[in-house]
Amino acid sequence: MAGDKPKSAAAVNRTPPSSSKPPPSSSTPNSRHQNPSKPSPKPGSQSGPKPYPTQNHFHHQPEPAQQPPPPSYGFQMLDRRTIVLADGSVRSYFALPPDYLDMPPPRPRLFGSDHHQLKRKFDDDRDRDRDRERDWQKQQVLQYGGNSAHGPGPGPSSSSPFRPSKVGKFDGGGGIRVDPGVIKAFLKFVKVIYDNGDLRQKLLDNGKRGPVQCLACTGSSKQFPDVHSLVMHAHKPDNADSQVDHLGLHRALCALMGWNCMRAPDNSRMYQFLPAEDAAAFQDDLIVWPPTVIIHNTNTGKAKDGRMEGLGNKAMDSKLRDLGFSGGKSKSLYNREGHLGITLIKFGGDQLGLKEAVRLSEHFEKDRHGRRDWTHVQSTGAGQNDENNPNFVMVDKRTGERTRILYGYLLTAADLDKVDPDTRKKAVIESKLEKLHASK
């Protein structure tokens, strides 16, 4: 049989030993050259598989099957996408689609007709993105204005637009200029919202008391589940003819809710996050015109008939002259119970009258008797008529004379619910900073 034939020396050297000690390395010198793929085992080697191959063994063994190459990325696989930045500008970028692993490999020929087709495809996308960005910037200029020194644009975004220095259509040497039509609509809707207590509270409840309506839509007013949905609609209305009114409503809603009107609203609702001091500064800029200072704690006590008494108009005018303020006209507020403890000081409807009103309000603020101080005093829960409360009555230690402590501040749109109906009806809402810089 073929199996009974004697084996050659080369065959012996090619066969690994079983359990006996391997022969010494005195084998024929040509044996290695006869079988280079399988060298003879070295002395002292163990039989059976080794957990870690030696260097020679790894070097001479055939290489294992290679893994399939990673998917090759081609230009034709990229999708053009756009993102709107915080300053209102639109930027484009390329990204792989989520299913790029399932896409067929690119054809080796990327130039010629294929190259021109791809170039034309992305040129069309670039033109479409450019048109989209141009429309966006047009809306931003209409609503937010641009830098007067550098032409129209979305305007700076480094500082909050809710600060007084960013409100109004004036620039003062390079500031923001907002479209006058949007400003006019904005101030109109501020008056509408703050003049109606029920409407104001319903908006502040943010849909908890039912759907809210769009005040800028003509005809059948649209309803929305919450103020966020209404803001989204007002920022990009369906009807382009009413865009100016809707943009004004958008700013008025943000002013009421304390949201950032300079940031485009989206479903992430990041525009709703704004520092409280910035929101308060913007509301403080929306003053009642003619400029008016509201003074609290002007009541003096109860009369014999039980009605409340307080400082009259002449007495308040005389008190203001003693403090060094002139040009204002006092108006005490009453109801059925008598004096309300509130006196309005109305100044002239010009820049001089505004400066005098601001000076009076700063006088109270300097003495820590301004708006925030009055709010703090009211939050303590003490009654206004408590004669022993040092927050309301100051007692002279020598004479024992009691004097009411007055608190005053500039009347704003948020204070319309504190004044009489006649004042509320005749009031106009203006930007304090715009009026101060009107002649500059």
Residue pairs with C-beta under 8 A, 6 or more apart in sequence:
7 15
9 27
9 28
9 31
10 28
10 31
10 34
10 35
13 27
13 28
13 31
13 35
13 40
14 35
14 38
14 40
16 41
16 47
17 23
17 41
17 47
18 47
19 47
22 41
22 42
22 43
22 44
22 45
24 43
25 40
25 42
25 43
27 40
31 40
32 39
32 40
36 60
37 60
38 60
39 56
39 60
50 57
53 61
71 100
71 101
71 103
71 105
72 105
72 106
73 96
73 100
74 105
74 106
74 110
75 110
75 118
76 106
76 114
76 118
77 96
77 97
77 100
77 103
77 106
78 94
78 95
78 96
79 94
79 95
79 96
79 97
80 92
80 93
80 94
80 122
80 125
80 126
80 129
81 92
81 93
81 94
81 95
82 90
82 91
82 92
82 93
82 129
82 132
83 90
83 91
83 93
84 90
84 136
84 264
85 91
86 157
86 263
87 154
87 155
87 156
87 157
88 136
88 137
88 140
88 144
88 154
88 155
88 157
88 264
89 133
89 136
89 137
89 154
90 129
90 132
90 133
90 136
92 126
92 129
97 103
107 114
110 118
137 152
137 153
137 154
139 236
139 243
139 247
140 146
140 153
140 154
140 155
141 152
141 153
141 154
141 179
142 179
142 182
142 243
142 244
142 247
143 178
143 179
143 182
143 247
143 250
143 251
144 154
144 155
144 161
144 176
144 178
144 262
145 152
145 155
145 169
145 176
145 177
145 178
145 179
146 152
146 153
146 154
146 155
146 176
146 177
147 153
147 155
147 156
147 174
147 175
147 176
148 171
148 174
148 175
148 177
149 171
149 173
149 174
155 161
155 176
155 262
156 176
157 262
159 165
159 166
160 166
160 260
160 262
160 274
160 275
160 278
161 167
161 176
161 260
161 261
161 262
161 282
162 260
162 261
162 262
162 274
162 278
162 279
162 281
162 282
163 278
163 281
163 282
164 281
164 282
164 284
164 285
164 432
164 433
165 175
165 433
166 175
166 176
166 262
167 282
167 285
167 431
167 433
167 434
168 176
168 178
168 183
168 431
168 433
168 434
168 437
169 177
169 178
169 179
169 180
169 183
169 434
170 177
170 433
170 434
170 437
170 438
170 440
171 177
172 437
172 440
179 244
179 247
181 244
181 248
182 244
182 247
182 248
182 251
183 248
183 431
184 248
185 216
185 244
185 245
185 247
185 248
185 249
186 247
186 248
186 249
186 251
186 252
186 255
187 248
187 286
187 428
187 429
187 430
187 431
188 248
189 215
189 216
189 248
189 249
189 252
189 253
190 252
190 255
190 256
190 286
190 413
190 429
191 413
191 416
191 427
191 428
191 429
192 199
192 215
192 252
193 199
193 200
193 203
193 215
193 252
193 253
193 256
194 200
194 256
194 413
194 414
194 416
194 417
194 429
195 416
195 424
197 417
200 256
201 209
202 209
202 210
202 212
203 212
203 227
203 253
203 256
203 257
204 256
204 257
206 226
206 227
206 228
206 257
207 224
207 225
207 226
207 227
211 223
211 224
211 225
212 223
212 224
212 225
212 226
212 227
212 230
213 221
213 222
213 223
213 224
214 221
214 222
214 223
214 224
214 230
214 233
214 234
214 246
214 249
215 221
215 249
216 234
216 237
216 242
216 245
216 246
216 248
216 249
217 237
217 239
217 242
218 242
222 233
224 230
224 233
227 253
227 257
228 265
228 269
228 272
230 253
231 250
231 253
231 254
231 259
231 265
232 265
232 266
233 246
234 246
234 247
234 249
234 250
234 253
235 246
235 247
235 250
235 264
235 265
237 243
237 246
250 261
250 265
251 261
253 259
254 260
254 261
254 271
255 261
255 282
255 283
255 286
257 272
258 274
258 276
258 279
259 271
259 272
259 274
259 279
260 271
260 272
260 273
260 274
261 271
263 270
263 271
264 271
265 271
283 412
283 413
283 414
284 371
284 410
284 412
284 432
285 431
285 432
285 433
286 412
286 413
286 414
286 429
286 430
286 431
286 432
287 410
287 411
287 412
287 413
287 429
287 430
287 431
287 432
287 435
288 411
288 412
288 413
288 415
288 416
288 423
288 427
288 428
288 429
288 430
289 349
289 427
289 428
289 429
289 430
289 435
290 346
290 347
290 348
290 349
290 353
291 346
291 347
291 348
291 349
291 353
291 354
291 356
291 357
291 358
291 410
291 411
291 435
292 344
292 345
292 346
292 347
292 357
292 410
292 411
292 423
293 328
293 344
293 345
293 347
293 357
293 360
293 361
293 408
293 409
293 410
293 411
294 342
294 343
294 344
294 345
294 408
294 409
294 410
294 411
294 415
294 418
294 419
295 316
295 342
295 343
295 344
295 345
295 406
295 407
295 408
296 341
296 342
296 374
296 406
296 407
296 408
297 341
297 384
297 392
297 404
297 405
297 406
297 407
298 310
298 311
298 316
298 332
298 339
298 341
298 342
298 343
298 404
298 406
299 308
299 309
299 310
299 311
299 339
299 340
299 341
299 384
299 385
299 404
300 309
300 310
300 311
300 339
300 404
301 308
301 309
301 385
301 387
302 308
302 309
302 338
302 385
303 309
303 338
307 337
307 338
307 339
308 337
308 338
308 339
308 340
308 341
308 385
309 338
309 339
310 332
310 338
310 339
310 340
310 341
310 343
311 319
311 332
311 343
311 404
312 332
313 329
313 330
313 331
313 332
313 343
314 330
316 330
316 332
316 343
316 345
317 328
317 329
317 330
320 326
320 328
320 330
320 345
320 360
323 363
325 356
325 359
325 360
325 363
326 356
327 347
327 348
327 352
327 353
327 356
328 345
328 346
328 347
328 356
328 357
328 360
329 345
329 346
329 347
330 343
330 344
330 345
331 343
331 344
331 345
331 346
331 423
332 339
332 340
332 342
332 343
332 344
333 339
333 340
333 342
333 343
333 344
333 419
333 420
334 340
341 384
342 418
342 419
344 411
344 419
344 423
345 357
345 360
345 408
347 353
347 354
347 356
347 357
348 356
351 435
351 436
351 438
351 439
354 432
354 435
354 436
355 436
357 410
358 410
358 432
358 436
360 408
361 370
361 408
361 409
361 410
363 408
364 370
364 406
364 407
364 408
364 409
365 371
365 409
369 405
369 406
369 407
369 408
370 407
370 408
370 409
371 409
373 407
374 407
374 409
377 391
377 392
377 407
380 391
382 389
382 391
382 392
383 389
384 392
385 392
386 392
386 393
387 393
387 402
391 405
392 404
392 405
393 402
393 403
393 404
393 405
394 402
394 403
394 404
394 405
395 401
395 402
395 403
396 402
396 403
410 432
411 419
413 429
416 424
416 427
419 427
